[in-house]
Amino acid sequence: MGESFYNPYIPLALTELNDKGLIEDGEDAKVIKIIEGNKVPPLIVTKTDGGYNYASTDLAALWYQLNEEKAEWIIYVTDVGQREHFKKIFVAAKSAGWLPADESKYPKTSHVGFGLVLGDDGKRFRTRSTEVVKLVDLLDEAKIRCKAALVERGKVAEWTAEELEQMAEAVGYGDVK
């Protein structure tokens, strides 16, 4: 589902978190203070203007998947830059009793991080500010660029066309990983 699908569930999820005493007034925002071993910045769930953000949407999506879809294991696949964000989401969900404290029990969540995806400008790619790039297109582009680099460096003189394709695919896809 797209992010907007979960918008109607945000107030429900945040009310439940608030009723459990997890949401506090922070500096100019509503936050969930996350303390796990050491103090980390709080998870902002309502912005200064009362608007919602990634965290509020992600909490609503998690609530929906657990309560409406009855998901047993939710795996988030995002770039590694989101690791801390999802760690906070999972800790908040455990504090709310949405997820068990014992990570070997169900339902459970996992985050699988991959390298950062950069836009043409060399900056971190943000899906909200630009068009979505499909993974297949990203992989195709990696293969094309790898093949061009191999040819440019003269590394392929002894390779067949098929070997060049295989090498470009292996290195290009590996680079995306």
VENQUILIN-V570706 format. One record per residue. N is the residue number from 1. BURIAL is 1 if it has 24 or more other ideal C-beta (glycine too) atoms within 12 Angstrom, else 0. D_CENTER is the distance of its C-alpha to the mean C-alpha in Angstrom with 1 decimal. Layout:
n: {N	N}
burial: {BURIAL	BURIAL}
d_center: {D_CENTER	D_CENTER}
//
This chain:
n: {1	2	3	4	5	6	7	8	9	10	11	12	13	14	15	16	17	18	19	20	21	22	23	24	25	26	27	28	29	30	31	32	33	34	35	36	37	38	39	40	41	42	43	44	45	46	47	48	49	50	51	52	53	54	55	56	57	58	59	60	61	62	63	64	65	66	67	68	69	70	71	72	73	74	75	76	77	78	79	80	81	82	83	84	85	86	87	88	89	90	91	92	93	94	95	96	97	98	99	100	101	102	103	104	105	106	107	108	109	110	111	112	113	114	115	116	117	118	119	120	121	122	123	124	125	126	127	128	129	130	131	132	133	134	135	136	137	138	139	140	141	142	143	144	145	146	147	148	149	150	151	152	153	154	155	156	157	158	159	160	161	162	163	164	165	166	167	168	169	170	171	172	173	174	175	176	177}
burial: {0	0	0	0	0	1	0	0	1	1	0	0	1	1	0	1	1	0	0	0	0	1	1	0	0	0	0	0	1	1	1	1	1	1	0	0	0	0	0	0	0	1	1	1	1	1	0	0	0	0	0	1	1	1	1	1	1	1	1	1	1	1	1	1	1	1	0	0	0	0	0	0	0	1	0	1	0	1	1	0	0	1	0	0	1	1	1	1	1	1	1	1	1	1	1	1	0	1	1	0	0	0	0	0	0	0	1	1	1	0	1	0	0	0	0	0	1	0	0	0	0	0	0	0	0	0	0	0	0	0	0	0	0	0	0	0	0	1	1	0	0	1	1	0	0	1	1	0	0	1	0	0	0	0	0	0	0	0	0	0	0	0	0	1	0	0	1	1	0	0	1	1	1	0	0	1	0}
d_center: {14.1	13.2	12.1	15.8	16.8	15.7	17.6	20.8	19.2	18.0	21.6	22.1	19.2	20.0	23.7	23.2	21.3	24.1	26.8	25.7	26.2	22.6	22.4	24.6	25.9	24.5	25.7	25.5	22.6	21.8	19.8	19.0	20.2	18.4	20.9	20.2	22.7	22.6	22.0	18.7	18.1	17.9	15.1	16.4	16.4	19.2	20.0	23.6	24.7	23.5	20.6	17.2	13.8	10.1	10.9	13.8	12.1	9.4	12.5	14.5	12.4	12.5	16.2	16.9	15.5	17.5	20.6	21.1	19.7	20.6	17.7	18.5	15.4	11.9	9.6	5.8	5.7	3.6	6.1	7.8	7.9	5.1	7.2	9.7	8.0	7.0	10.4	12.0	10.8	12.2	15.2	16.0	15.9	18.2	20.4	20.8	21.8	19.2	18.3	21.0	21.4	22.3	19.2	21.5	22.2	20.6	18.6	15.8	12.1	10.5	7.4	8.2	7.5	9.5	11.5	10.8	11.7	14.7	16.8	20.5	21.1	19.4	16.9	13.2	12.3	11.2	11.2	13.1	15.9	16.6	16.9	14.3	14.9	15.1	14.2	17.9	19.0	16.9	18.6	21.9	21.8	21.1	24.1	26.3	25.8	26.4	29.5	30.8	30.4	32.2	35.0	35.3	35.8	38.4	36.8	37.4	41.2	41.7	38.9	39.4	37.3	35.6	34.9	33.4	31.1	30.0	29.6	27.6	25.2	24.9	24.4	22.2	19.8	19.9	19.1	15.9	14.9}
//
